[in-house]
Amino acid sequence: MKRIFLSVFTLITFTVSAQVSTVQSVSEPEELVNPLMGTDSKPSLSNGNTYPAIAVPWGMNFWTPQTGKMGDGWAYTYASDKIRGFKQSHQPSPWMNDYGQFAIMPVTGSLRFREEERASWFSHKAEVAKPYYYSVYLADADVTAEITPTERAAQFRFTFPASDSSFVVVDALDKGSYVKVIPEENKIIGYTTKYARGPLPDFKNYFVIYSDKSFTLSRTWRGDRLVKDSLELKADHAGAVIGFSTTKGEQVNLKVASSFISFEQAELNLERELAGDGFDQTRQKAKATWNSTLSRISVEGGTEEQLRTFYSCLYRTLFFPHKMYELDAAGNILHYSPYNGRTLPGYMFAGTGFWDTFRALYPFLNLAYPSINKEMQQGLINDYKEGGWLPEWSSPGYANIMVGNNSASVVADAYIKGLRGYDINTLYEALVHGANNEGPMTAVGRAGVDYYNELGYVPYDVGINENAARTLEYAYDDFAIYQLAKALKRPQEEINLYAWRSQNYRHLYDASTGLMRGKNKDGSFQSPFNPFKWGDAFTEGNSWHYSWSVFHDVQGLIELMGGKRNFVAKLDSVFSLPPVFDDSYYGGVIHEIREMQIANMGQYAHGNQPIQHMIYLYNYAGEPWKTQYWARETMRRMYRPTPDGYCGDEDNGQTSAWYVFSSMGFYPVTPATDQYVLGAPLFRKVTLRLENGKELVIEAPKNSVENLYVQGLRFNGKKYEKNWLSHRELQQGGRLVFDMGPEPNTRRGTADENFPFSFSNQNLSLNNTNK
């Protein structure tokens, strides 16, 4: 055994062999996280499209260095060489952009406040990025900038050179902003109204900033001009500058907090979360929060790179949706409503797209962090009460992007997995409302709902884009409603309705190609049909990707495809086909296409969500060893703890949740059921500390690069033959022991009775029926 310090903070223990060293234990997982993982991205090619989020889990505010122009969705890109400011962000992705952002930047020498002029060269060699702490040397200013966060506040520490012209610039950005400098209190206040997706009634992000050094200069600025005669300014683009003389190595500390409610609430947030703490105390508290949250899952017996990848992915699962609620002086929970602009009681969360995250992120929260999802469910109730609909993409109100009605899955999965203590009946009412009505925009409610309810599908030729994708997702969402209706003991007629509708996927199956295909209103299939055409009838994918989107009834899909052998051959084809594509719908190659093309995995497009579950479907057809191979292969090829470490958009924790689940050895193919489908664990040991106090230990003592196939499985000492695990049983804790080997075990998991849940197997009277 050899002990090695990775940093002044982290101690991990290694076992060293001739081939590879494996990490035996980790005491400080937060030190293994690389917040820069996925930041080497651009619009034409995503390696994650992430930014270094300096925050605490699910915090209301994040902070990030801004290398792109203020207002640009690509806030931080690894290839950049200048920083323009340190921005408070709530941004879920570059494509969605930001809301409520403002920036702070130290400068020296001449008073430079315009973003191009104040920008400073920096190097990754002089940059430290931790979940709880960020530091960088700004070469042009000769200033070292440090940040450490709380949920709604942060501390900055700027180490200045000797200068009689040291400044801090505050940029409240354009689209309507306000600043006021109050020198006698060493204080700046302001607000920003900037947002990318709206409208947001009476939206403001109020901020307060305190300096521990008195100002010798106080100015405001408007656009690109200094204002000479006023320390208070409201403009399209307002900002402030404070200045002072500094000695070499002098540290100037700022305390910053914000609120979506008022200046008074921002002050309260600052006092509650920072109080009398210095910078190092706040950093230590943030570090402890990350340690506690990440330590919910301990992994051992993998390489250092694998552990860094695991904890970097786990870090990404713990941000969105982020808290938008605050606590008043009496400790009551309240929030700004993005739907009516009022301050109202209760929880509110924002910044996530259910099209991405219903698949694995929310099931992961239900397994590992159910208490935060309970708050999120309560927030959804307020979304519905205040806006009239559940959001499918909140940013922070309704955003008109993506397809489906996947709030049904998010709500149903939480309840099916045992979450209680909130008004589930109101949420069920919201699901039924959303499932049977057109919304105020095509991404809310169900676009094409009248066609869908009458014909059983959204037609290709009626002017509704991505219609086949909508049909397939609506059918699964109807299954989720059916599951919740059963659990709530709704009237049988109501339960049956959603059971019938869950079979609507059958209308789009084209036996001549063995794939899903758009269908016209008259019942004929769209023609011509190119299964490699992206978009059109599908969303960010083609028919080879979406034909597997029958999460709830894989057995029904197997029957449509002609049985298990044909089904497996079709699955195999995804990997053996060349990565050809038709981009004519988009008029050019979108980044998701390029990421599939260059991955060398055929038509498998792991960088986008529609096909991410497909690897696990071999378990339903008696060849689970192929799931084991492709799950391990995808983890090996597609994830690294590096700036280019993802293979597409990370997307609010979803692509990271795939890795976290898969590395534990199972995956939630069908949210809104009790089951996880087995794969192949990556580590020799994983310990999941459940919120109920129980521990689930997953062991694979023979695990290695070569030993990637499951030879056998024992659960609490008993031989376990099923290809799935029960959430309810896992919540009781226990020990799963995988026997791993270098060759497939072609006997285990091949019998029908060991296959995971399919609707058709539970509801035989509904098989092969089109209503």
N, C-alpha and C positions, 0 to 999 in steps of 0.2 A: 504494500500500500504506500502510495506517495501523495503527500499533501502539497497542494500548490495554491498560492494566492493569485487570484485573477485580478484583484484590485485591492485597494485598502479596505474595501467593505466585504468582499465575498470570499467565502471559503467553500470550496467543493472538493470532494474526495474522489480520486481516480483509482481504477484498477487498470494496470498497463499490461498488455499482451504484446506479442511480437507483431501483430497486425494492427490493432486499434486499441485506443484507450477508452474505457467507458466510465462515465460519471456515476459514482455510487450514492452520493447524497448531495443535497443542495440546501443550504441554510438561508440564503438570501436570493430568492428567484428574481426579485426586482433588478438585481445587478446583471442578470443574464439577458434582460430585455434589450432589444435594439429598436428604439423608436424611429430610426432611419430606415428600417426594413420597408421596402416598397416605395421609397421616395425617388428612385431613379426612373422617373416616368415622364411621359409627354403625351399630348393628345393623340398622336398616331400610334403609340405603343405603350401600354400600361404594364408596369412591373409591380403594380399595387395601387398606384395613384393615391398614396398616403402622404401625410405630413407628420412631423414629429409633434405629437400631442402631449404637451406638458400639462398634466391635469391629475386629478384623482378619479377613481372609478365613478363613472356616471355623473361627473361634475357638471354644474351648470355652465361653467366656462372652461375653455381650453386656451392655452397660449402656444404660439408657434413663431419661430423666426419666419419672416416674409421675404422670400427672394424674388417673387414675381411682383408685378405692379399691384398696388393696392386696388382691391376689387377683382383681381384675377383669381379664378378658381384654383389655379395651380399655385398655391400659396408658397410652397417650398419644393424645389426640385434639386435633387442631389448634384446635378451637373452645373448648377449656378455657382457664381463666385462672388456675388454681392448680396448683402442683407440690407433691406430698406427700412425695416422696423420690426418690432416684436408685437404681434397682433393678438388681441383677444378674439377667439374664433368659436363658432358653433357649427362649423362646416362639416356636413356628413360626407361630401365627396366633391371633387372639382367640378363635376358635371352639374351638381346642384348649387354650387357656390355657397355663399355665406349669408349670415344675417347678424345684425347687432355687433359689427366689428369696429374696433378702433385700435390704434397702434401707438407705441412709445418707442423713442429712439434717442440714444445719447449721441452728441456730436461735440467736436472741439474745433478751435480755430475760428473761422468765420461762421456767422450765424446762418446755417443752411437748414432750411425746413422743408423745401420741396423734395419729394421722394427721390428723384434722380440725383439730386445734389447731396442729400444727406446719406445716401447709400454708401456702404463701406465694403471693401474687399474683406473676405474671410477665407479660412481654410478649414477643411475637415480635420486637419492635424491639430488644430487649436480649438476644437469643438468637443464638448461633452454632452451627450444626450441620454438622459435617464427618464423614466416615466415621471419622476418626482422632481427633476432638476435639469436645467439646461444652462450651459455656459459656452461662451464663444468670445474670441478675441476679435474686435473690430479694428482692423489694421489702420484704416484711414483716420480714425478718431483716437487711436492708441488707448482704447477703452476695453476692458473686459466686462461683459454683460452677463449677469446671472439672473435666473428666474426660478422660483419655487411656488407651487400652487396650493390653494384650498378649493373647496367646492365652488365658492362664489367670489373668491378674492385671490390675491397673489402678492408676493414680495419680489421686488427687483433690487439688485445690488450692482451698482456701476462703480468700477474701480478706475478712476480718472488719472491722467498724467498731471504734472505741474502745468497749470494753465490759468490765465486770467480770463479765458473765454471758453468755459465749459458750459454745455447746454443740455437740456432734455426737451425734446420735441414731442408734443402730443398731437396726433392726427385723428380727428373725429370723422374723417372721410366725407365723401360727397353725398348727394341726394337728401341733404337737410341735416345740419348738425349745429351744435351749440357748445360753447366753452366759456368758462369764467375763471380767471386767475384771482386768487385771494391771497396776496402776499403775506398779510399779517397772520395768516393761519398756515403758511407753507402748503397751500392747498390749491388744487385745480379740480373743478367739477365740469361736467359736460354730458352731452348725450349724442348718440348717433341714431339715425333712422334708416340707415342703409340696409336693404335686404334684396335678395335675388329673386325670390319667389313670393308672390303675393296675390291680391292685396292683403296687407296687415293693418287693420284699423288702429290708429293712434299708437303705432309701434314706436317705442323708444328703448334704447339700452342706456340707462343712466350710469355714469361712472363718477367715482371720487378717487382722487390721488393725493396722498400726503407725502411730503418730502421731509427727511430728518435734517435737511440743511436749508437755511434761509436763502431766499432769492435775492440776488443783486440786480437781476433783470427780469422783467415780466412783460410779455407781449402776447398779442393774439395775431392770427393771420387768416386771411380770406383767400382761398384759391391759391394764387401764386404771389400774393402781396402781403407784406406786413401791415398791420393796422397800428397807427401811431397814437391814437387818442382814446382807446377803450380797452379795458381788460375783460369786457364781456361782449360776446359776439354771437349772433345767430346768422347763419348764412347757408348757402348750398354746400359749401365746403369750408368748415371752420377748424381752426387749430390753435394751439398755444405753444409758447416757448418760455421756459424759465432758464435763467443763467446764474452762474456764480464762479468765483475763483476757486481752484483746487490745488492742493499740493500733490506731489508725486505719490501715487498709491492711495490717495484718499478715496474712501468709499462713501458713496451717496446712496442712501436706501429710500426706496419708494414703497409705500403700501397702497394697494389698488384694490378696489372692489366695485362691483356693478350690480344693477338690478333692472329687471324689466318692468318694475312697478313705480319707483320714485327715487328721488335723491335721498330721502329719509331712509328708505329701505336699503339703499346702497350703503349708507353710513352704518346702519344696523348690521348688515352683512359683514362689513369690515370689522366692526367692534366685536361681533360674536366669533368670527373665524380667525382673526389675527390678534385681537386684544393687545396684550403687552409683549407678544412674542417677537423676538428678533428673527432675522433671516434664517439663521441656522436652526432655530427651534421649529420654524415652519417647515423647513426642509426635512428635519428629522420626523416630524409628524406625518408628512406626506409619504416619506419612505416607509414608515411603519404601517400606514394604511395600505400601501401597495404590497408590502410583505404579507400582511394578514390576508388580503384578498387573493393574491396569487398563490399563497400557501394552502389554499383550499384544495389544490391538487398538487401532490408531490410526485415527481417522476424520477426514476433511478434506472441505471443500467442502459443508458444510451450514450452516444458520443457527445462531446461538448457542443458540437454544431447542432445536433438534434435537440438537445436541451435548450439551447439558445433559440432555436426555431420554435419549439413548443411554447416557451414563455413569451416570446415576442408575439406569437399568434394569440395566446391567452390574453395578453395585454390589449390586443385589438378588439377582443370580444367584450370588453368591459367599459365601453364608452357610449354607445348609441343603443336606444334613444337616450339622450342626456336629460338631466333634470331641468325643468323650467320652473319648478316651484320654489318658493322661498318661505321663510318663517318670520312672522311678525314679532313684535316685542314680547307678546305673551306666549310665543311658541306655536301659534296656530299656523297651519299650512295654508298658503294662498298662492295664486299665480295670476300672471297676465294672460288673458285669453286672446289667442291669435284669431279667434273667430268673431268676437264682438268688441274687442279692445278694452273690456272691463277687467277690473281686479276682482277675482272671485275665489271662494274657498276651495281647498282640495288640491289634489296632485295634478301635475301636467308634465308630460315628457314630449320630446320632439327630436327630429333629425334622423328618421329611419324610413326605409322603404320596405314594405312587407313583401313585395315581389322577390326581393333578395332574401330577407331574413326569416321568413316563415319556415324555411327549409331546415335550418340547423341552428341559427343563433337563438331563436326563442326556445326551441326544445332544449338547448344547452342551458339557458337560464333556468328552465323548469327543473333540470336535473341538479345543477350545481349552485345556483343562486336564486332560489324561488322567491325569497322575500322581496327582492328588487322587482321581480316581474309582478308580484302582487301589487306593488305601487303602480307599475305601468298599466296594469289592468284597471285600477282605479282611475288613472289618468285617461284611459280610453272612454270610460263612462262620461267624464267631463268633456272630452272631444265631442261625443255624440250629443250630450245635452246642450252644449253651447253652439255647435256648428250644424247639428241636424244629421250628421253622417259620421261614420268612422273614417279616419284618414287611411289611405293606402300608401301615401308618401307624405310625411309631415315635414315641413321645412320652413317655419314651424307650423304653419297652417296647412291647408290642402294644396298639394302641388299636382299639376296636371301632367303626370309622367308615368309611364309603364302601364301594365294591364293587370287584369285579374281583380279579385275581390277577396284577397288573401288575409284580410282582417279576420275572416271566418276561421282560418287555421290558427291564427295567433290567439284568438279568444278560446276556441275549443280545446286546443292543446293544453293550455294552462289549466283549465277546469278538469279535463280528463286526467291530467297528471297530478291532480290533488290539491291545487290551489283553492283556498276558500277565504271567506271573510270580506267579500265585496259583493256588490249588487249584480250577480250573474244574470238575473232575469232582465235587467235593463240592457245588458250587453247582448243577450239573446235577441231581444227586441231590435237592437241596432243591427244585428246580423240579418235578420229577416227583412228589415227595411232595406238594407243595402243590396240584398240578393234579389229583390223584386222591383227595383226602381232604377231608372236612369238618374245619375247624380248631377250635380251642378256643373260637372266637367266629366270628360270621358274616363278619367282615372279614379273617379269616386262613384260608388254604386256600381252598376253594371251597364256599360255601353252595349246596346243591342239586346237588352233584356227581353223585349217583347218577342223578338225573333227566337231567342234562346228558349224561352218558356213555351212558345208555340211549336217550333220546329225541332227543338232539341239541340240546336247549334246556332251560332252566329254566322250568317251566310257570307260568302266570299264576295258577292257581287252587289252589295247594298251600300257600299261606301263606308264601311267600318273597317279600319285598318287592323291588321294582326288578328284577324277573326278566328283563325284556328287556335291560336294560342289562348285567346279569350275563352273559347269553348272548352278547351281542355282544363284550364284553370278553374273556370266556373264549375265544372263537373266535380273536380276535387273539392272545391269550396263547399259545394252542396253536400258532399260526404261529411265534411267537418261539421256543417250545421246539423246533419242527420245524427251524428255522434253526440253532439251536445243536446239535441232534442231528446234523444233516448235517455241521456243522463239526467235531464231535468223532468223526465216523465211527462213530456208534452203529449197532446192528443195523438192517437195512433195515425189518424189521417194525415196529420202534419208530418209525423215521422216518415210515413210512407212516401209523401211527396218528395222529400229531399233524398230519400233512398232511390226513387225512380230517377230523379234528375242526376244523381251521381253517375248514372250509366250513360249519360249523354256523350261521353267520349267515343262510344261505339259508332256514332253517326259518321265520324270522320275517318274511320279506318278504311283504307283502300286495299282490298284483297289483291288487286293486280300488281301493286308495288310492295305490299306488306308494310306500308307506312301510313302515317296520318297525312291527310291532304285536305285543303280547303274545299268546301262544298258550296255550290250555288243555291239560291233560294228555291229553284225548281227541283232540287234533289240531285242534280248532276254534279260530278266533281269538277273542280276548276281545271281548265286545260288551256295551254300546255302546262305540264307539271314538271318541274325540275326539283328533285329532292335536295339538291345542293344550293338552292336559292335561299339566301338569307333575307329575313324580313318578310314583306308581303303578307302572307297568311300567318307568319310567325313573328316572334319578338326576339330580336338580337340572337337569332339562330336560324336553323333550317329544319326540315322535316326529320333528318337523322338525329337531331338534338331533341326535338319536341315529341317524337313518337313514343318516348318513354315516360311522358308526363301523365301517367295513370298511377299516381302514387298509391292510391287506395285500393286498386284492383289489378294487381299484376297478373293474377291468375286469369282474370278476364282477358287481359291483353295476350297472355300466352295462348289462350284458346283461339283468339282471333288470328294469331300468327301461325296457327296450325300445330300447336303442341310444343313441348319442351325442347325437342331437338331443333326445330326451326327457330324457336325463340333464342336459344343459345347461339345458333349460327348468326342470327341477326345481331345479337350483342357483339359477337366476335368481329362482325363486319365493320363496326364502328372504328375499331382499332386497325383493321387491315386495309380499309379503303384509303386512297390517297387524300390529302387535305385540299381537294379541289373546292371551288366555291363560285357562286354566281352573286356578284355584288350589285346587280343592275337596279335593284329596288332603292339602294342608297345612292347610286350614282358614283360610287367609289368605295375603296376598301376602308371599312370602319376598323377601329383598333381591335375589336373582338375577333374579327375575321383574321387579322394578321397574327394575333396571338395563337389561334388554332393552327394556322398554317405553319408557323415556325416551331411548334412544339414537338413535332415528329411523333405524334400519337394518332395519326389518321384523322378521323372526323371527331375525335373526342376533344371537346373544347372546355377544359376544366376552368379556364379563366373567366367563364361566365356561368350563371347559375342553372339554367334549364337542365343541363345534363349531369350535374354533379352527383346526383343520387344513382345514376345508371350503373355504375360499377357494382353496386350492391345487389343488383337484380339477379345475378347468377344464383343467389341463394334460393330463389323461388322456383328454380328449374333444375335443381339437383346437381349443380356443378359449383359449389361454394368456393372451391380452391381457385377459381378464376377471379372471384371477388378478392380473395386474399392476395393474389399476385398483383392485380391492378391497383388495389388500395395501397400496398407497400410501394409499388412502382411510382404511383402519383406522388406520394409523400417524398420519395427519393428525388424525383426529377423536378418537381414543380415548386418546392419550398426551400428557401435558404434564409438564414438570418442576416441578410445583406440588403443593400439598397435596391438591388434588382431581384429581391427574394420571392415575389409572387409572380404568377403567370397571367395576370389580368387584374381587373379592379378588385381590391380587397372587399369593398362594398359593406361597410358598417358592421363588420364582424362575421359576415356569413362565410367568406372563403377561409377565414381563420378558424371559425367553428368547425368547418369540415375537417381541418387538420387536427384540431384538438380531439374531436370525437374519434376520428379514424385512428389516431395514434393510441387511443385507449382500447381500440379493437371493436367498435360498433358504431352505428350511425342511424339516425331517425328517418328512415325512408318515408314513413307515413305519419307525420304529425297528426295529432288528434286520435291516435291510438296509444296503447300502453307499451308498444314494442320498439325495440332497437334491433337492427339487423346486424349480424356478426360480420366482421372483417378479419383483420390480422393485426394484433397489437404491435406497436413499434418498440416499446421499452420492455425491459425485464421486470419492472415493477412500477405500478401507478397506485397511489393511494388517494382516493377521493373522500374528503372529509365533508360529510353531508350536513346540512343545516339542522337536521334533527338529532345530531350528536353521534350518529352511526358512521362507520367507516366502511367503504367498499375498497377492497384491495384486489388489484388485477396483477397477476404474476405470470410471467413467461420466462422462466429461468434459462431456457436454452436459446432465447431469442438472439439473432445475429443477422447480418446481411444475408447470409446463405439460408438460415433457418426462418423462412418467411411463411411457411405453410402450417396450418393448424392440423396436428395429428390427433388431438383429442382435447377435451375440455372437462374440467371438474368444477362444480359450483357447490361450495361448502362441503367439499369432500366427496360429493356424489357425481358419478358420471353424467354428463349433460350432452344430449344429442341434438337439441334443437338448433336451428340457425338464427335464433333470435333470443333476446333477453327481455324480461318484463321490467318496466319502470317500477312497478309496485314492489317487486321482489328486490330490485337493486336498492330501493329506499330503505330496506331492512338491514342493509349492510351485508357484509360477508366477504367471501374470498372466491375469486374466479382464478383458476389456474389453467393456463394454456400450455399444452405440450406442443412445442414447435419443432419442425424438421425441414430438411432441404428439398423434399419431394412431396407432391400433393398426396393427401389421403383421399382417394377417390371413392371411398366407401362411406365416410362420415358425412351426414347432412344430405343424403340423397333420397331419403324416403319422404313421401308427401306429408306425413304427419309431423315432420320436423320443419316444414316451410313456414315462413312468416305469414302474418295476416294478409288476406285478400278478401275484399268484399264478397266476391262470388262464392268463396268457400263458406261464408257465413250466411249467405242469403240466396240459396240455390233457386228459389222461386223467381228471382229477378234476373237470372242469367239469360243472356241472349235475347233480352226484351228491350225493344225501343218504344218508348211512350211518346 
